[in-house]
Amino acid sequence: MEIKVIKSIDQFNKLKQNWNDIHAEDPHATIFPSWTWMRGWIEATMYNWQVLAVRPTSTKPYVGFMVLGISSVGNFRFNIVHGNLHMGGNPISDCTGFVCLPDYIDVAIPAFAKFIQKQLKWNTFSLMNVFDPRLDLFLQYFSPKRFHVQELEETSCPYISLPNTWDQYLNGFLSPNTRKNLKYYTTKVEQLKGYQVIHVHTDNLETQIDTLLKFWQKRWGLPSEQIYRHRALYQRCFEENALWLTTLWAEKTPIAGVAGIIDQKLKTFILYTPVFNDTFAKYSPGKVMVGYSIRYAIENGFQVYDFGAGDERYKFSFGVKERFNRNIIISSNTLLVNLKKRMPETLKTFGKRLLSTSKKI
């Protein structure tokens, strides 16, 4: 198998048709390792990135892709620097994984593992939020003699297997109290003066994104740089018909909103960014908005409503089940050896600086 490393956006763009063909045939690939999502992630990520593209020979089409993020952290002052790898999509993807044609799994996945070990320089590899059964095959090629593989606590990902109708959902998935409250608050919100529902389209895309991100930034105190990244991601998803962004308003005041990611292949609606206006908290507008998006998903033929990664309490009032993403840290044993070699020199340097500082006090 031949692996080519893709590092430029122009090269990435040329992969679109090949990538989409593979993604369509890959039963394990969600929207997050799709070309659409990764194209947005490339613009949004803080990491350097590269794509490992595998094919049988240089004259054949690619049969699989693996996206990596690359970062360097450490104490440069004391010559302790860690080269880190990350699964492509992290930390803004609700799950990560590979893209591979089924007939090539047994050769493509090992080829990725071997290439990462032999051709890339790194000390730690963070495989966070992996939802892909081929992960075990990938990990088999990291020998305990050379690598330490640590499995961390799994990440809860609540979801609903959607029924055929909204009434079936209300009566079959929700507790009597939750059903009563959802109906009550939905009525209250809809009775607000000037109530309206605004769906995203070409002419209001910027306004809808601005409205959503304004409340999101206010709630979480996010830096402007991170807001910019998500703006780019939403725009890319919209261009590829993978964004559902709807807001509720009372006259000229936004009440709540949801950015949902649409996985057409798996018929899955993914709740990505829910927000609400604190001024209207007594109406529970956030839950009303989530209920609105669930109803949309049911009435438009989606099979799964995915609440995304995280076990926030409110999700469990909507009649969910749980699946779990895996989190793995692979550490190169070379890192430990290098630290041991450098430690005496590092401590000696640190001691000299500490002594120099103490003389000045």
N, C-alpha and C positions, 0 to 999 in steps of 0.2 A: 504494500500500500504506500502511496505517496501522499505526503502532507505539505501543503503550501500555506505559508503564513500571510494573511491579509491584514494590512495595517493602514490603508488609506480609504477614505470615504468613497472615492471614485471606484476603487476596486470592489468595495463592499456593494455599491449600487449595481455593479455588473453581475453580482451573484443572485439578484432578486428572483429571476425565473427559476433557476436551478434550485435555490433554497425553498421557494414556494412549492415546487414539485415534490421535493423530499418531505417537507412538512406535511403536505396533504396525505402522504402515504404512511407517515409515522404515527402509529396509534397512541404513542405515549407523549407526543409533543403537544403541549398546551400553547396558548398564544404567546406566552412569555419568551420562549426561545424562537419565536417566529421572526421572519425578516422584518416585518412591520414594527414589532416591539423593539427589536434590537437596533433598528435604524434610529428610533427615537432615543434609546438608551445611550447610543454612541454620542449623541449631542448633549445628553443630560448628565452623563457620568463624570465624576471627579477623577476617575482612574485613566491611565493610559490603557489602551485596549488592543487586542489583536484577535483575529479569527483563525482557528485551525481548520483548514478545509482538506478533507481526505478523499482520495479517489484511487481506483485500481492502478491506473497508469496516467501519464501526462496527456494522453489523447482522449481519455474518457471523462465524462461529466463527474462532478463531485457526488459522493454518496453520503456524506455526513459533515456536520459542522459542530464546532465547540467554541464558544466565545469566552475569552478570558479578560479580566481586569487586572491591571498591574500597578502596584504602589510600592513605595519605599518608605519605611519608617524606622526610627531608631535614634541613637545619640551619635551624631556625626562627630561631635567634639571628642568623644572617647573611642571613635572608630568601631562602634557597634551598630551596624546597619543591617536591617532585615529586608530582603526582597520578598514581597508578598504577592501571591496570586489570589484571585477571586473568581468565582463563577460569574460569567457574564450576566448582567441583569441586576446583580446586587449593588446597593441595598434596596433598590426601588421596585424590584419585581416580587410579586407574592409567591412565586416559586421559580425554580431554575431547573435546567436539565440539558440534555443533548438533543440534536436533530440528526436522525439517521434512517436510511432505508432499512426495512426489516431484514432483508436478505444479507446485509453487510454488518449487522450488529457484532457478530463474533470476531470480526477482523478490524472494524473501524474503532470500536471503543478501546480495545487494547492498544491500537496504534496511537490514539490520543494519549493514553497513559505513558507509553514508552517515549513518545516525543517530548512530553512535559518533563520527564525525568532526565533525558539525555541532552536535549537541545536548549532548554530554558534554565536560567540561573535563578534560583529562589530558595527561600528557607522555610516559608510556611505557605500553605495552600488552604484557603478558607472556602469550603463548599457549603454555603448557607442556603437554607430553604430549598433543598433539592427534593423534587417530587418526580422521581424517575426510577423505575425498577432496575434500570441498567447501571445504577450507581454501584451495586455490589460487584458486577463484572469489572468495572473500572478500578475499584479498590483492590481487587485481587492482584493487580500488577504492581502494588506498592509493598515491596518486601519488608517484613519487620526488621530485617537486619540493617536496612538503609533508611527506613521511615517509621515514624511513630504516628499511628492513625488513632485519633481520639474522637469518639462519638459523643456529642453534646446532647443536651435535652432537646427533644423534638418540639416543633412549633405547631400549635393547634391551628387548624384551618376549618372553621365551621362552614357548613353548606346545607342547602336544601335540595332534595330531589323533587322537582316541581311536579304537581299534579296537572290535570288538563284544564281545570277552571279555577278562577279566583274563589268561588264559593267553596270548592273542595279544599282549597288551602285554608281558608278562614275556619272552616268547621273541623278539618281533620288534622291540622298542624298546630293550632294555637290553643292555649288554655282559655277557658271561658272568660277569665278576667282580662287576659291580654287582648282577646278578640273584642271585648266590650270597650276597652280603653282605646284601641286602634280606631274603631268606628267612631267613638266619641270625639277624639282629637282631630280626626280627619274632617268630621263635620264642622268642628269649631274653626279650623283653618280655612276651609272652603267658604265659610260665612264671613270672613274678614272683608272689609270694604276694599274693593278693587282687586280681589283675588284673581290671580291668573297663573297659568303654567306656561313656561317658556322653554322650548326645546332648542337645542343647538342647531344652527345651520350656517351656511357660508357667510351670510351678512352679519351675524351676531356672534361669531366664534370668539373674537377678541373680548367682547363684553362679557360673554358667559364665562370664559376662563378667568377674567379679571374678578368677577363677582365671586367665583368659587375660591380662588386663591387668596383673596382679601380676608375672608373668614378663616381660612385654613391657617394663614400666617398669624392672624390675631390670636387664634386659640393656642397654637404651639410655639409662637415666638420664633418662627423659622427665619434664617437669614435670607436676604434678597437673592443671593446666588442660588440657593436651593429652590426658591420660587421660580427663578428663571429656568432652571433645569426641567421642572415639571411643566412649565408652559410649553417648552419645546417638545416634550413627550406627548402632551395632549394634542398639539398641532399635527404631529406626525400620525397619531392614531386617527385623528379626524380625516386626514387625507386618504387613509386606507380603509375608511368606513368601519373603524374599530372603536369609535368613541361614542358613548351615550352620555350627554351632559344636559341635565335638565334642572331648572331652578323654579322655585315657587315665590310669588311676589304678592304683596299687599300694596296696591297702587304702585308707587315708585320705590318701595322698600323691599329688598330681598329677604325672604323668610328662611329658606333652606335650599340646599342643592345637593346633587350627587353627580360625580363623574364615575361612570361605569365603563369597564373595558369589555368589548364584545368579542367573544371567541365563537365565530360562526362555525368553525369546523366541529367543535365539541358541543355546540349549542349551549354555551355557558355564558351567563351574565355575571360579571365580576364586579362586586362593589369595591371601588378603588378609593374614592375620596368623598366621604359624606361630610357635609358641613351644615351648620344652622346658625341663625341669628339669636344671640343670647337674650335680646330684648323680648323675643316671643317665646321664651323658655316654658312659660306656663301652658302653652299649647302643644308641647312636645313635638315641635316641627321636624326634628331630626328623624324621629321614628315614623312620622307621617310620610316623610320623603322616602325613607327606606321601604315602607309599605307600598308607596306609589311605584317604586322601581320594581319591586317583586311582582306587582300586578302587571306591569308592562311586560316583564319577562315571561310570565305565564301566558298572557294574551298574544304574544308574538312567537310562541312555539319553542321557547328555550326549555331545555330539560333540566338544567342545574342553575341554581342561584348560589354563587360562591361569595362568601363574606370576606375572603382574603385571609392573609396570615394574621394571627393574633386572636387571643381568647377574651376580648373585651366583653364585659358582662352583658351589654345590651343585645348582643348577637343571639344569645341563648334564649331570649324571650320570643324569638321568631320561629321556633320549632325546628332547630337545626340538628344535624348529625355532625360528627367530627372526623376529619382525616388529619394526617400529620406529615409535615415536611421534616426531612432529616437534616441535621447540621453536623458537619465533619470538619475537623482541623487536621491536616497532614503536615507534620513537621519533619524536615530533613534532619537525620542524625548528624549530618555535617555541621549544622548550626550549633549543636551542643559541643562538638569537638572544637570548632573555631572559637567559641566563647571561652572554653577552658584554656585554649592556647593564648588568647588575648588577655585573659583576666589578670595575670600578673603584671603585664605591661600597662594595662588600663588602670589598675589599682595604684601602680607606681606613679603614673602621670597624675592621677587624681590626688595622691598624697602630696606631691610636690606643689600642686596648685593650692591645696588646702593649707599647707605650711606657709606658702607665700602670702596667702590671704591673712592668716593669723598674725603674721609679723607686722602687717600694716594696721592692725586694729589697736 
